């Protein structure tokens, strides 16, 4: 900082952050919470638990990133700006398809009224000028109202829903059920990984589904169960809801 040489050698040890054991729900607790939720919050929480998504990944999901045929979800520019593919619950398909049909009607109405332009990342709007109006690029969970995008010169568009909407719905459901655990949207991602381990899914497969760089990050779930194995289907399908 002072641009002066040190008089003595400093043998400093880099500090490390203590890793805490994550809060995990039982399958019965997950089922109770999801059953109390409704509408968009319920769909998003089912994705968080059924696919291991982070809340930001859930609300930013685009229509073309949901593959109903291959039963998978592509997460674009996740943590660390990485893309990954994760599993998708077959039981969620009917309700999500119905939801997307309603979203498409909203998008078509926006287009008729001169709007319907969605935000595109990484200057893609310059490379593909018409892509911002295409159905596939629209958010799967759009906001209820249009708003001015502060990143543009007064462009009015429909953004994705705010993640606080989901967290508030979760908080209300947890309070009604009397669950004393500290539950947030991220708890469902932790529960996704833990319940896959309980079913015998290989730890490296879970690492890939979660998008962890380091296996040690995923290994924290073994401290809860201390077991491993093979095979992957979405744990949401075990709930029959």
C-alpha positions, 0 to 999 in steps of 0.5 A: 500500500505504501510502496515501501519494502517490508523490513521483516519477512511476514509468514502470514497464514490465510484465514479460512471461513468455517463451513457450517452444516446446512439446514435440511428439511425432511421429505415430509416437511418439504411436502407440507410446505409445498402443499401450503404454497400455491401459484407461482411461489409453489412452482418455483419452490418445486423447481428449487427442490426438484432440480436443486436450483438457487433462488436467483436461478429459479426466478431468472429461468427462461422458457427455452431452458426448460426441456420437457422432452429430455426432462432437464433444465439448463442453468445459464450463467449460474454462480461463477458465470457457469452453465450446467444441466440439472434434472427436472421432475416429471411430476411438475410438467403438467402444472408448469406447461399450464403456467407457461401457456398463461405466460405466453398469452401475457407475452402476446398481449405485450407484443400487441401493445408495443412491448414484449422486449425482454432483457438479453445478457452479454450484448446478445441484443446487438448480435440478435436484434429480434431475439428479445421478442422471441417466446423462447427468451422470455422469463418463465416467471415474469413480473405482474407489471411492466417497468422501466429498465434502469440499464437501458435508455428508458426501455419498458419491459417485463422483468422476472419476479422478485425473489423476495416474493418466494421467500415471503411465501415460504416464511408464511408457510413455515410459520403456519406449520410451526417448523422451528428450523430456519428455512429459506429458499436455499434450504430446498437446494440443500434438501435436494442434495441431501435427499439424493444422497439418501437415495444413493446418488453418487456424490460427483453426480450431485456436484455436477447437478449443483454446479459446485467447482470443488467436490469439498463443497458438495461433501458437506452433505455427507456430514449429514448422512455419510453415505453415497451411491448411484442413480438420478431421478428428481426427488420431487417425484417421491412426494406424489404431489 
